[in-house]
Amino acid sequence: MEKKNFTVSVYTENNIGLLSRIAAIFQRRHINIESITASRSEVNGVMRFIIVVQITEEQVKKIVGQIEKQIEVIKAFYHTDDEMIYQETALYKINSAEFVEDLNIQDFIKESNARIVTVTPKFFVIEKTGKRHETDNLYEKLKPYGLMQFVRSGTIAVTKNEMQISNILEQFDTTN
Amino acid sequence: MEVKTASFEKTASPKATTVSGAEAVIKCLLEEGVDTLYGYPGGAIMPVYDELYKYQKQIHHVLTRHEQGATHAAQGYARVSGKVGVAIATSGPGATNLVTGIADAQIDSTPMVCITGQVGSHLLGSDAFQETDIIGISTPITKWNYQITKAEEIPEVLAKAFFIARSGRPGPVLIDITKDAQFQSLDFSYKKCSGIRSYKPIPQIDLKEIERAAEAINNAKKPMIVFGQGVILGGAEELFKQVVEKSGVPAAWTILGLSAMPTDHPLNVGMVGMHGNYGPNVLTNECDVLIAIGMRFDDRVTGNLEKYAKQAKVIHFEIDPAEINKNVYADIPVLGNVNETLKVLLELLKPNKHETWHQKFKDHYKIEFDKIIKNDLNAERGKIGMAEVIDEINTCSNGDAVIVSDVGQHQMVTCRYSKFNQTRSNVTSGGLGTMGFALPAAIGAKMGAPKRDVVAVIGDGGYQMTIQELGTIFQTKVPVKIVVLNNDFLGMVRQWQQLFFEKRYASTEMINPDFITIAKGYHIKAKQVSERANLKDAVKEMMDSKEAYFLEVKVEQEENVFPMVPTGASVSDIRLE
């Protein structure tokens, strides 16, 4: 079976140690995590992990089963790229001298819909939010000017379909 | 706003009393019906031990000689009694010594709660004396774990620990309690946990799938059941027997399913897997419907998955959704506790006998009997064989003893030849294959089933991995019977070296001590037997003993266990020699 990009979404309780419990499930199967983010979700007190992996569908199905088996995991899903709306954010720090001397840079920023976050006499910081290839493109363009620092967030994503987490939790509240 | 993530039973113990965290731990254990626990004291758990001293009339703490022994004893206790086993240890090395037993309980779905002391919360992360990150270490091998840093958390967390350990597919839970939390005081009241919102112990039953399963079974010409420990864990033994008898389907067991059905039941066709019986292995690849009940298609059961039951429609009765399609694709997955799903199935089954098909199992048994079993049981020359010893134990026990086996050749022989009339009688380390399991597990098994005879059958290698637990037997006077089948080899590894590594016996020969002297050092009655003529009397003397008894049997040194499915081979390519 062919390896593909899958986004694993995990809704969990907000408890210490869950990150390593979930990460261990990938590690144990020798699967590299492309990116991972964790944040609060739309439901009060519930965390959402977004984990991107490149594996086969058979693997991701089993992984999701193992994740969902964890006591403090409320629900886990996997989705392909076309089932999600997803974005990444990248920050590029560049020497101010370069910026002033080379007008190309200003064009790059405009063309790529990036944004200048901070300007100081010594450096300025550009922010770009978009798909991976977009932040990569800007990286390639800015690289010749000597990037002082570069950093990119993990993918964050929402699904096109409804997630129904509140329903699952409500069910518990009414039966207990 | 505080989010309610778990529910607790309404009936609290009468009124809250102010106690220390340490005392609260004991009170929680008593509320959960714990009467015996196994452990080893040390700095970070001393406040709890101080309370164990005060509560010693209500709760029996068994001092093992190593924390690993405490976990295996708790497992043995849990496996025979169906209750949650409890082990307790200090921080650092005390906690890390629990790891093997926890991993064993995880893979064999044994309900266990481990309590560890931890350094004071102000010292966490400071590399303090005997500090180790046992939460981090135990995460991948526990069903759940939690670190308590405040005394007030103790009742709810322990209530959840017991609920999680015993519900659904059981497993081990580790609770780490900082020393300051043990000293702090709290207003204690206890409510048992009744639900956790993120945890669904038993999946929703889908009646349609059960109907499909019944239809497939009713229409099958050559159906075969493979049952595992799920039947025992679900308390569904009687129901399962009715299903087998009504449907007339031959039933084979995994190593952990053993004793869920009497061994001499006419429809019990023996063990599947690497050293299982010939018939069920070969016929796995001939049956038209394979009905898996409470088992997880371990690689030792399936052999080469590419060539496993490909011709059969697979029905999988299973409580854990993650097991469905994990190793073997289930045409009909039936989720749920087997004690509920089999009840529905039973009603839908049509009575059948499958006599011609069953005859096939008998024919294969005959082949295995002539080639292997006859010789195993009735050797007339050479040294004593392992199976002969098990046969003598059967003669004395009439199939009513609990048999605890360690890991290796003797384990395969013990499981192949032991006779069982009752459930929860076979205690062995199945998934993890933990050498050193049997001696401490037998201690726990005897305490969990005090009225039954408990016989530990151990190899000379595994025996020496936890031999120090003879001290626990001596101190507690727990009357377990210990049989060491001594071939002065790590027999199973040696067998593989003989078959697959051209007899290069790398580090498998054991120069053993005088086991009789060691047993006598612990004031345990001991005898060695090496002549076939003396075996019967020696086993009888052990079985008749009211006290703990150690019997060393010098067995054939280079005996091999057959049948055997070599690694990578199909179950139907099982070798008889």
Interface residues (C-beta under 8 A of the other chain):
Chain A: T12 E13 I16 G17 S20 R21 A24 R28 N44 G45 K61 K62 G65 Q66 E68 K69 I71 E72 V73 I74 L169 F172 D173 T175 N176
Chain B: M1 V3 K4 T5 S7 I135 G136 T139 P140 K143 W144 N145 Q147 I164 S194 G195 I196 R197 S198 Y199 D320 P321 A322 I324 N325 K326
